[in-house]
Each structure stands twice: as structure tokens, then as C-alpha cells.
């Protein structure tokens, strides 16, 4: 599926078109992946509407990619044909510990073609082996919603028994909740969500408490992870932190629809007493590798709704509406079949 121009989803409700393009040829240090599934992330909406605009157009979006290696470049040493792999938001960078904030960071589906397609090529370092316990559909959300959620939880720096809050309960939230239950089994998790369905889902998944965005929780929290696309939940979350508490904003971009609310911030109530605000910027290769290992050990299971590739626009609208339970995934095909065709549908 190709994105050819930047526009509002309201003005252009079907921004992605099904096209045929040439199959990519992997460079010497790259692998060609035959894609079987690709998760649908809110960042795709940010790309379509220009908040984090693609480096070129037309482009193939998608950065929660699962498939099998169909071909290896001549210098590839870590992967072989038919290895099952996944690609997240990071397509290339320095390989250093802070590669997520490097100027050399290349984003999958924004700075290079991504996974809303039958094939893609990527540097071998950023194609991660997928544990056997996950199906392709289950594995897809782990590559971004899960891995970036894992990074957000690291930045929250909580200890067992600390109270953690989650603002918004979608693809990332329902994975982070499972992660917390495994890593910090005695830590209560409070979920703030705008819809009754999200709150009920959170309680089903094991949340200690669930309330509306503006509700007051039973206790003040040590840390809150915000995964929403807007600003109001940030201001609401700051009121729920205890002194010295930390708010982690897990979003590539925020929308401007309610940005004016920032002018109403009350310093004494919402910021004073050493409260901390920190953003999550991208993800590292090591974050993805580590999270996949933990997710397998912890028995983390994403809840997914699948769509065929041709219905990618529909999947984006469902995501935007907030009427999802877990994560949306595009079902692209059987990754075991490797063809020799020179063109492919995207």
C-alpha cells in the first residue's frame, strides 16, 4: 500500500493505494524479507497527516513487520534464508547504546519503505529473530507497541510495589500491563482511558483500577506512561503523580487539536515538588531484542484484530476511532512461500 501525498484523513479517507512496485534488491549487508504480517501503529497516522512526514513520496508505511528471510546480501552473516524475523521502528542507525536519538536514525516506513507490502529489505542488524511461541500475527505488535512500551517502562524506573499508571489502553498499553505483571508482580497498575470498553478491557487484563482520563485514582502514583496522541491526558496525569513522580510520554508526535490546554497548566499542582516529564524517542535494536526475549519468557500475548492488506485504510480508521481492543494487524500472506516475481503488491 503506497502513500503518495500528505493529507488529513478527514480530507482523504483512503490515503493508501494498492499498487505494484519492483521487488527490492538487498544490499550486501541487508536481507530481503517475504512479509506475512504487519502491525498498524498510530505513528502511521502521524506520517499520513504530516506530523512526522516521510522522507520521500511515494512510500510504503509500516514498522511492525513479520516475515521470513527470502534472500541475503553477500556480506550477511547472522541470518539465513527462511529464518523468521521481525523489523520494528528502527531500520538503521549507529548500533550504539543511544542509537535511538542519533541523527543517523532511519525509521522503517518513514525514511525507508516499510511493511505494508509483500517484501522489504533491511540491514541484518535490525531484523530480529522471532521466538517460536508467537504466531506471525501475535508477533507483529511486539515490534513497536511492545518494544517501545518496554523502553517507556525502563525510563519510568519503577521498583516492585511502586504504583504505575497507564494513560490510554491500546496496542502498547495492553502489552505493558502484561510486562509489569511479570517484572513487578506486586506493583498496582492504574489505567486511565476515555472509553468504557478500554477500561473494561484493562480490568480483564489485570489492572488494579481503571477510570476515565480525569478521574482521581485511589492513590497518587510513582510513574505514569502516556500513550495517547493528544495533550489533555498529559495534564490530567500530572495531577495524579506523587511528589518526585515521573510522567513518560510515549509518542513520536502529539496532535495539535487540544494543544491550547497547555496554557492552563498549574505549576504548583501539576509540576512542583520535583515531578519529572520525559519523552520516549524511538527505540534501539537492543530494546527490541530484549523485549522479545522477555515477552516469550513471560507468556505475553497481544490481542489482535486482523485485516487483509487491501483494507489497510479501514484498519487505520478503526485505530483512529479508538474502537479497538488490543492491536490491529495486516494479514499479508504466507511468509514460507518465496517467489521469483519481480513485482509485488503494496
C-alpha positions as CSV (number, residue, x, y, z in Angstrom):
1,X,0.0,0.0,0.0
2,X,1.5,3.3,-1.1
3,X,1.2,6.7,0.4
4,X,1.6,9.3,-2.3
5,X,0.7,12.6,-0.6
6,X,0.4,14.2,2.8
7,X,-3.2,15.0,3.8
8,X,-5.7,14.9,6.6
9,X,-7.6,11.6,6.9
10,X,-10.7,13.7,7.0
11,X,-10.0,15.2,3.6
12,X,-8.6,12.0,2.1
13,X,-10.2,9.0,3.8
14,X,-8.3,6.5,1.7
15,X,-4.7,7.8,1.6
16,X,-3.1,4.5,0.8
17,X,-3.5,2.8,-2.6
18,X,-2.8,-0.8,-3.7
19,X,0.0,-0.6,-6.3
20,X,2.6,-2.8,-7.9
21,X,6.2,-1.9,-7.4
22,X,9.5,-3.6,-8.1
23,X,10.7,-6.1,-5.5
24,X,13.6,-4.6,-3.6
25,X,17.1,-6.0,-4.0
26,X,19.0,-6.3,-0.7
27,X,22.3,-4.5,-0.4
28,X,25.4,-6.5,0.7
29,X,24.5,-6.2,4.4
30,X,20.8,-6.5,4.0
31,X,18.2,-9.2,4.0
32,X,15.1,-9.4,1.8
33,X,12.0,-10.3,3.8
34,X,8.9,-12.0,2.5
35,X,6.3,-10.3,4.7
36,X,3.4,-12.3,6.3
37,X,2.0,-9.7,8.8
38,X,2.5,-6.0,9.7
39,X,1.0,-4.2,12.7
40,X,-0.9,-0.9,12.4
41,X,0.5,1.8,14.6
42,X,-0.8,5.4,15.4
43,X,2.5,6.7,14.0
44,X,1.2,5.8,10.5
45,X,-1.5,8.4,11.1
46,X,1.2,10.9,12.1
47,X,3.1,10.1,8.8
48,X,0.0,10.4,6.6
49,X,-1.1,13.7,8.2
50,X,2.4,15.2,8.2
51,X,3.3,15.4,11.9
52,X,6.3,13.2,11.2
53,X,6.4,13.4,7.5
54,X,8.0,10.7,5.3
55,X,11.5,11.5,3.9
56,X,10.1,10.8,0.4
57,X,6.9,10.0,-1.5
58,X,5.5,7.7,-2.6
59,X,6.4,5.4,0.3
60,X,5.4,2.1,1.9
61,X,4.4,2.6,5.5
62,X,4.5,0.0,8.3
63,X,7.0,-0.8,11.0
64,X,5.7,-3.8,12.9
65,X,6.9,-6.3,10.3
66,X,7.0,-10.1,10.5
67,X,8.2,-12.4,7.7
68,X,10.9,-14.8,6.6
69,X,14.2,-14.1,5.0
70,X,13.9,-14.7,1.3
71,X,17.4,-13.6,0.2
72,X,20.6,-12.5,1.9
73,X,23.2,-10.0,0.8
74,X,26.7,-11.3,0.2
75,X,28.1,-9.9,3.5
76,X,25.2,-11.1,5.8
77,X,26.5,-13.4,8.5
78,X,23.8,-13.6,11.2
79,X,20.7,-14.7,9.2
80,X,19.8,-17.4,6.6
81,X,17.1,-17.9,4.1
82,X,13.8,-18.9,5.8
83,X,14.7,-17.5,9.2
84,X,11.6,-15.9,10.7
85,X,12.3,-12.3,11.6
86,X,10.7,-9.0,12.6
87,X,11.5,-5.4,12.0
88,X,10.5,-2.5,14.2
89,X,10.6,1.3,14.0
90,X,14.4,1.3,13.7
91,X,15.6,0.3,10.3
92,X,19.2,1.6,10.6
93,X,21.3,3.6,13.0
94,X,24.8,3.6,14.6
95,X,24.4,0.4,16.6
96,X,25.5,2.3,19.7
97,X,23.6,2.3,23.1
98,X,21.9,5.6,22.3
99,X,21.3,4.9,18.6
100,X,17.6,5.8,19.1
101,X,18.5,9.5,19.4
102,X,21.3,9.6,16.8
103,X,21.0,11.9,13.8
104,X,21.7,8.7,11.8
105,X,18.4,7.1,12.9
106,X,16.4,5.7,10.0
107,X,12.7,4.9,10.7
108,X,11.1,1.9,9.0
109,X,8.1,3.1,6.9
110,X,9.1,6.8,7.2
111,X,12.7,7.1,5.9
112,X,12.7,3.8,4.0
113,X,10.0,1.5,2.7
114,X,8.2,-0.5,5.3
115,X,5.9,-3.5,5.8
116,X,2.6,-2.7,4.2
117,X,3.9,-4.8,1.3
118,X,4.8,-8.3,0.3
119,X,8.6,-7.7,0.6
120,X,11.0,-5.3,2.2
121,X,14.8,-5.1,2.6
122,X,16.6,-4.1,5.8
123,X,20.1,-4.2,7.4
124,X,20.6,-7.6,9.1
125,X,21.2,-6.0,12.5
126,X,17.7,-4.7,12.5
127,X,16.0,-7.9,11.5
128,X,15.2,-9.8,14.8
129,X,14.6,-13.5,15.2
130,X,11.1,-14.2,16.4
131,X,10.5,-16.7,19.3
132,X,8.7,-19.8,18.1
133,X,5.9,-19.3,20.8
134,X,4.4,-16.4,18.8
135,X,2.3,-16.7,15.7
136,X,3.1,-14.1,13.0
137,X,0.0,-12.1,13.9
138,X,0.8,-12.1,17.6
139,X,4.4,-11.2,17.0
140,X,3.7,-8.1,14.9
141,X,2.7,-5.7,17.7
142,X,5.7,-6.8,19.8
143,X,8.0,-5.0,17.3
144,X,6.8,-1.5,18.2
145,X,3.8,-1.3,20.6
146,X,5.6,-3.8,22.8
147,X,9.3,-2.8,22.3
148,X,8.7,0.9,22.7
149,X,6.4,0.2,25.6
150,X,9.3,-1.7,27.2
151,X,11.6,1.3,26.7
152,X,9.0,3.5,28.3
153,X,8.8,1.2,31.3
154,X,12.6,1.3,31.6
155,X,12.5,5.1,31.6
156,X,9.8,5.1,34.3
157,X,12.3,3.4,36.6
158,X,9.8,1.9,38.9
159,X,10.6,-0.7,41.6
160,X,8.4,-3.6,42.7
161,X,5.5,-2.3,44.8
162,X,5.6,1.1,43.1
163,X,2.2,2.2,41.6
164,X,2.3,2.6,37.8
165,X,-0.3,4.4,35.7
166,X,-1.1,3.9,32.0
167,X,-2.9,6.6,30.2
168,X,-4.6,5.2,27.1
169,X,-5.1,1.4,26.8
170,X,-4.5,0.3,23.2
171,X,-1.8,-1.7,21.4
172,X,1.0,-0.6,23.7
173,X,-0.9,-0.3,27.0
174,X,-2.2,-3.9,27.0
175,X,1.3,-5.2,26.4
176,X,2.9,-3.0,29.0
177,X,0.4,-4.2,31.6
178,X,1.4,-7.8,31.0
179,X,5.0,-6.8,31.2
180,X,4.6,-5.1,34.5
181,X,2.7,-8.1,36.0
182,X,5.8,-10.2,35.1
183,X,8.6,-7.8,36.1
184,X,7.0,-6.1,39.1
185,X,4.3,-8.5,40.3
186,X,3.5,-6.5,43.4
187,X,3.0,-3.2,41.6
188,X,-0.6,-2.0,41.2
189,X,-1.4,-0.7,37.8
190,X,-4.0,2.0,37.3
191,X,-5.4,2.6,33.9
192,X,-6.9,5.9,32.7
193,X,-8.9,5.6,29.5
194,X,-11.6,7.6,27.8
195,X,-13.8,4.7,26.7
196,X,-15.7,2.3,28.8
197,X,-14.6,-0.5,26.6
198,X,-10.9,0.3,27.2
199,X,-11.4,0.4,30.9
200,X,-13.3,-2.9,30.9
201,X,-10.5,-4.5,28.8
202,X,-7.9,-3.2,31.2
203,X,-9.6,-4.8,34.2
204,X,-10.0,-8.0,32.3
205,X,-6.2,-7.9,31.6
206,X,-5.4,-7.5,35.3
207,X,-5.4,-3.7,36.0
208,X,-5.9,-2.9,39.7
209,X,-8.1,0.1,38.9
210,X,-9.5,1.7,35.8
211,X,-11.0,5.2,35.4
212,X,-11.7,7.9,33.0
213,X,-8.9,10.3,32.0
214,X,-10.0,12.9,34.6
215,X,-10.9,10.5,37.4
216,X,-8.9,10.6,40.6
217,X,-7.1,7.3,41.4
218,X,-7.2,5.6,44.8
219,X,-3.6,6.8,45.4
220,X,-1.1,9.1,43.9
221,X,1.3,7.3,41.5
222,X,5.0,6.8,41.3
223,X,5.0,6.9,37.5
224,X,2.6,7.2,34.6
225,X,3.2,6.2,30.9
226,X,1.1,8.2,28.5
227,X,0.4,6.6,25.1
228,X,-2.3,9.0,23.9
229,X,-2.0,11.2,20.8
230,X,-3.3,14.4,22.5
231,X,-2.4,16.8,25.3
232,X,-5.3,16.7,27.8
233,X,-4.3,13.3,29.3
234,X,-0.8,14.7,29.9
235,X,-2.2,17.5,32.1
236,X,-4.6,15.1,33.8
237,X,-1.8,12.6,34.5
238,X,0.4,15.3,36.2
239,X,-2.3,15.8,38.8
240,X,-2.1,12.1,39.7
241,X,1.6,11.9,40.3
242,X,3.0,11.9,43.8
243,X,6.0,14.3,44.6
244,X,9.0,13.2,42.6
245,X,6.8,11.2,40.3
246,X,7.6,10.7,36.7
247,X,5.5,11.1,33.5
248,X,6.8,9.2,30.5
249,X,5.3,10.4,27.2
250,X,5.4,7.5,24.7
251,X,4.5,9.1,21.4
252,X,6.5,10.1,18.3
253,X,4.3,13.2,17.9
254,X,1.2,14.8,19.6
255,X,-1.7,16.2,17.7
256,X,-2.5,19.9,17.9
257,X,-6.2,19.6,18.5
258,X,-6.1,20.4,22.2
259,X,-2.6,22.0,22.4
260,X,-4.2,25.2,23.8
261,X,-4.9,23.3,27.0
262,X,-1.2,23.5,27.9
263,X,-1.7,27.2,28.7
264,X,-3.9,26.2,31.6
265,X,-1.2,24.2,33.4
266,X,-1.0,24.9,37.2
267,X,2.7,24.9,38.2
268,X,2.1,24.3,41.9
269,X,-0.3,21.4,41.4
270,X,1.0,19.7,38.3
271,X,4.7,20.3,38.2
272,X,6.1,21.5,41.5
273,X,7.8,19.2,44.0
274,X,10.2,17.7,41.6
275,X,7.8,16.0,39.2
276,X,9.6,14.8,36.0
277,X,8.4,14.7,32.4
278,X,10.4,12.6,30.0
279,X,9.7,11.5,26.4
280,X,10.4,8.2,24.7
281,X,12.4,8.8,21.5
282,X,12.3,5.9,19.1
283,X,13.8,2.5,20.1
284,X,17.1,0.7,19.9
285,X,17.9,-2.7,18.4
286,X,18.7,-3.9,21.9
287,X,15.4,-2.8,23.2
288,X,13.6,-5.0,20.6
289,X,15.9,-8.0,21.2
290,X,15.5,-7.8,24.9
291,X,11.7,-7.3,24.9
292,X,11.2,-10.3,22.5
293,X,13.1,-12.5,24.9
294,X,11.1,-11.2,28.0
295,X,7.8,-11.5,26.1
296,X,8.5,-15.1,25.4
297,X,9.5,-15.9,28.9
298,X,6.6,-14.0,30.4
299,X,4.0,-15.5,28.1
300,X,2.9,-12.1,26.9
301,X,0.1,-12.4,24.4
302,X,-1.2,-9.5,22.2
303,X,-4.9,-9.4,21.4
304,X,-5.2,-8.7,17.7
305,X,-7.7,-7.9,15.1
306,X,-6.6,-8.7,11.5
307,X,-7.3,-7.1,8.2
308,X,-6.2,-8.0,4.7
309,X,-3.6,-5.8,3.2
310,X,-6.1,-4.2,0.8
311,X,-8.1,-3.0,3.8
312,X,-5.2,-1.0,5.4
313,X,-7.2,2.2,5.1
314,X,-10.0,0.7,7.1
315,X,-7.6,-0.6,9.8
316,X,-6.3,3.0,10.1
317,X,-9.8,4.4,10.6
318,X,-10.6,1.8,13.2
319,X,-7.4,2.7,15.0
320,X,-8.1,6.4,14.8
321,X,-11.7,5.9,16.2
322,X,-10.3,4.3,19.3
323,X,-12.7,1.4,18.9
324,X,-10.0,-1.3,19.1
325,X,-9.2,-4.0,21.6
326,X,-5.5,-4.5,21.6
327,X,-3.8,-4.1,18.2
328,X,-4.7,-4.1,14.5
329,X,-2.6,-6.3,12.2
330,X,-2.5,-6.6,8.4
331,X,-2.5,-10.2,7.3
332,X,-0.3,-10.1,4.2
333,X,0.3,-13.8,3.3
334,X,2.2,-17.0,3.9
335,X,5.9,-16.0,4.6
336,X,7.1,-19.5,3.8
337,X,6.5,-19.1,0.1
338,X,9.3,-17.4,-1.7
339,X,8.6,-16.4,-5.3
340,X,10.8,-15.1,-8.1
341,X,8.4,-12.5,-9.4
342,X,10.0,-9.1,-9.9
343,X,6.9,-7.1,-9.0
344,X,4.8,-7.2,-5.9
345,X,1.6,-5.7,-4.5
346,X,2.0,-2.9,-1.9
